[in-house]
């Protein structure tokens, strides 16, 4: 399985996207939202085994649950619920290629129900799961298509606010990775109105990217920092700061320290950069420090050394 690439690499004048990790932008997992509706189309002959598979998954026994769903699907495969929940279970096992087969089957059944005016029709949550699968397989155009189908679906307005927020946030992230800033901004604005702090942060990143492109200069000031380490114990700041500077082949004074809202101390390779510059420095730092990331320091407090 190929890695999911972190999405931005920048050159001094223009932005070039290469996807390395969308999760750093707040990609919202399919697994946090358990399908809320009761089973709609599980045949009576399979209902007991289907329920057992769900209970097994809730208990955390994913492999056993997958085996149970496989057996149920073999017997009663023409069911949205069975195909969808089997696909979700395979997603949780990171078996994305196989998961797509059953998620696509669930979507095909759902679309048939819509065409036949069958009631009730399963809600559009399946499109968020399928879009997430597309991202894991690096099929970003497909991801945009599936998130869009969920947003455009007749059931969208009746979805839980959390699911609507995820669809818009995830669509925005993929549009951003595809350089489609206006569309990304539109979806982040929707997610922001639904209460997503991640979307609000991503809107500031889009603004910084646009400003940088307009100026043709990544050195314009900003609110971002390439965070490379953090510590909880204040007494360790000096030691860790020196180690980090050595890893990055820079002087200690270039390692800025901030107090984060959770009380930890963040060590950054400089700060108050544009987003593209901070992201470029993160990409460079990740050669030595894998989990470096870009953060907004707008609400953080700069640490003052004694």
N, C-alpha and C positions, 0 to 999 in steps of 0.2 A: 504494500500500500504506500503510495507516494505521500509525503508530508503535505499538510495544508499550508501553503506559503504565506509568510507575513507580507502584507499587501503592498507596501510602498517602498520603492527605492528612488532616491532623487539624485539628479545631477545638478550642478551649480545653477543652471538657468531654467531647466524644465523638469517636470516630474515624469518618471517612467515607472509604470506599475509592474511589479512582479509579486505574485501572491505567495507569502510565506506563512503567515498566520492571521486568519481573520478573527480568531478568538480574541486577539488583543484589542479589537475594536468593539468587542461586546457581542459577538455572534451568540444568539440566544438558542439554547439547546432545545431540541424536539422533546427531550425526555422529561422536562420539568412540568409539562402539561399532560396529565393523564386524561385519556379520552373520557369526557364527562358524561356522554349519553349512555343510557342503558343499551344492551345489545339489541340491535334492530332487526337483524335478519339471520340469526343463528338458528338452524333447524332444531326442532325438539330433540331429535335423535343425537345431536352433538352438543346440546346445551351443557350437560354435566361435565363432559371432558373439556369443553371450552372454559367453563368456570374454574375447573381445576388448573388449567394452564395459566389463567390470570392470577390465581392465588399463588401458584408456584413462582411466577415472576415477581409478584409483590414481596415474596419471602426472600428474593435475591438469588434464587437458583435459576439463572438465565439459561444455562445449557439444558437443564431438565425441562424448563418451560418451552424452549425452542423445539425439543423433541415432541412434547405434547401438542404444540401448535401444528407441527408437521403432520402428526397423525390425524388431528382434527381436520386439517386442510385436505388431506388425502380422501377423507370420507365426505366432507361437506365443503368443497372448495369454492362453490359459487355463492360466497357470502362476503359482503363488505367487511363485517366485523372480524371474521376469521383472517382474511387476507391482510387487513390493516394491522391487527394486533400481532400477527406473525411477523410482518415486515418490521414493526416497531421493535419487537424482541431481537430480531437480527441486527437492527441498527444498534441496539444497546450492546450487542456482542461485537460490534464494529465489522460485521460481515456485510459491507455496504453493497457490493455487487449483487449478492443474493437478495438482500433486503429490497432492492429496487424492483426486482421481478414481482414480488408480492405487493409492494406499494402501488406499482403500476396496475396490477390486477385489481386492487381495491378502488383505484381511481376509475378504471374502466367500468366496474360494477356501479359505482356511484353515478357516473355520467349516464349510464343506462337507466338508472332509477329516475334521474331528472327528466330524461327524454320521455319516459313512460308516465311521468307525473305521479310516481309512487310516493306515498307519504307514510311515515316521515322520512325525509332524506337525511343521511348523515351530514354533519356540519363540515366546514372546509378545513378543519384541523389537518387533515391528511396532506393538504398542499404544503403546509409548513414543514411537515416531516419529510415529504418528498424533496422539497427544496434544500433542506439540510443535507439529505443524502447526496444530492447533486453537488453540493459544495465539497463534501468529503471525497467525491470522485473527481473533483476539479472540473466539473462541467458547469461553468459559471453562467453561460447563457441559458442553460436548462434551469438553473437555480432561479434566475430572474423570472423565467416563464412561470414556474410553479408558484413562487411567492405572489406573482401578479394574479394568477388564477384564484388564489385564495382571497386576495383583496377584492377582486372583481366579482366574486361569487355572490349569489343572491343571499346566502346565509351569513355574509360578513357582518352585517349590523347586529346580528343576534349572537355573535361569538363573544366569549368572555373578553373583557378589556385586555387581559394579559396576552391572550392569543393574538388579538388585533395588533397589540404593541409589538409582539415578536415578528409577525409577518412583515410589518413596516420596517422595523429595525433591521431585520435580516435582508430585506430587499434593498434598503439603503446601503448596507455594508457592501453588498455585491455590486451595486451600481457604482459605488465609490471605487471599488477595485477595478472596475471596467472603465474608469475615467469619466463616467457619465455623471458629472457633479450636480447638474440641475435636477436630474431624476433622484439622485441620492438625497439631495437637500429636501425635496418634496416629501419623501418617505420619512426622513428623520424628523421633519416638522410634525408629521402626523403622529409618530411614535412619541415625540416630546409632549404633545397635547394629551397623550394617553398616560403620561407620567414617567416616561423613560429618562432617567438621568444619563444613561449611556448615549441616547440619541442627542441629548443636549451637548454632551462632550464632543460627539462626532460632528455636530454642526459647527463648533468652534474650529475643528480640524479642517473642514471644508472651507471656511472663511480664510484660514491661514493659507491653505493651498491656493485659493483664488487670488489672494493678495500677493503671494509669491510669484504666481504666474504673471500677474499684471505688472509687477515691478521688474520681473526678470532677474530677481536677486533673492537667494534664500537667506541672506544675512540680515533681512529686515527683522526688527525686534518682534518678539512674540511672548507667549505664556507657556511654552512647552520645554520639557527637559528630558534628556535621555537618561532614565533611571537605570543604574547598573547594579545596585545592591541595596539592601536595607538591613538595619540592626534594631533590636529592641533595647539593648543595654547602652546607655549613653556613654559609659566608660570605655566602650569598645570602638567608638567612632574613630579616634585617632589611629588606632592599629589597623582597622579595616580600610580606612581612607588611604593609608600608605600602601596597603596590599593592592587595592583597586587601581591606584595610580600606576603602580609597577606593571600590573597586568595590561593596562591600556597604554603603557609607554608614554606617560604624561607626567607633569609636575603635580604635586599634591594640591596646590592652589586651584587647579582646574577641576578638582572634585568638590562640587558644591553639596552642601548638606541642608536638607529641609526636614521640618517636623510635619509628619503626615497626620491627618485627622484621627487615625487609629492609635496615635502615640508613638509609632515607629519612626525611625530616622532614615530617610531616603538619601542615598548617595547618588549624585548625578554628574555626568561628564559635561559640566557647564550647565547653563540654564537660560531661561528667557529667550529661547530661540523661536523661529518660525517652525511650524510643524514639519515641513519638508527637511529642514536642517536637522532637527532633533531626530527624525526618522533615519536620515542618512547616518548619523552618529550611532544610533542604535544598531543599524545593520553592520557597521564596522565593529562595534563592541561585541556583538554576538559571536564573533570569531573566537573570543576569549571568554565571554560571559554569556551563556546561551539564553538566559531568561531576562536579558535587558529589555526594557520597554519604554515607550513614550508616555509621559504623563503631563497633564496640565498642572502647573504649580500656582494657578491663580488663587486658590484657597489654602495653599500650604504656607507655613511660616519658615522663613530662612533662619537657619540655626546660626546663632552668634557664638563664636568661639571665645572662651574666657581670655 
